Structure formats: structure tokens, C-alpha cells
């Protein structure tokens, strides 16, 4: 499983997950379950919703990178590299 949740995204998921979890317990609501989902995806650093959208926040910096292509060393992707 490729990690697609970066550090900033992970911290935001922890924060909102904790808030939703606490609010779900206080107000006795099912919204607390969404808090579990956010915390779980932050822990494993993988969001299944990002896969079909081809989004990753685990790149060179912060923020969303749509259509991110992993950096491949020269010659490893089948290209004929000659100098």
C-alpha cells in the first residue's frame, strides 16, 4: 500500500478526527465514527478516496499534488538513455 497522506494532511486528520470523536461522544451522535475513520487514515497514512482521484499529499512539500508521478532514476523506466 502506497502512502498518500502527507504530514500536514495527517495532522489535520488527527485534529478533526479527535474533535469529531469527542463531539460524537458528548452529543451521543454517529458523527463520532467519522472521527475514528479520520484518525485511522492518519495512522496508516493512506486514504482510499485519494486513489481514484489520483491525489497524494505525501510528496516533496505540503499540499495536494494531483497526478503526482513518482520520481524514477534514469534508465529504470525502460527509456533508452544515451549520452
Secondary structure, 3 states (H helix, E strand, C coil): CCCCCCHHHHHHHHHHHHHHHHHHHHCCCCHHHHHHHHHHHHHHCCCHHHHHHCEECCCCCCCCEECCCCCCCCCCCCCCCCC
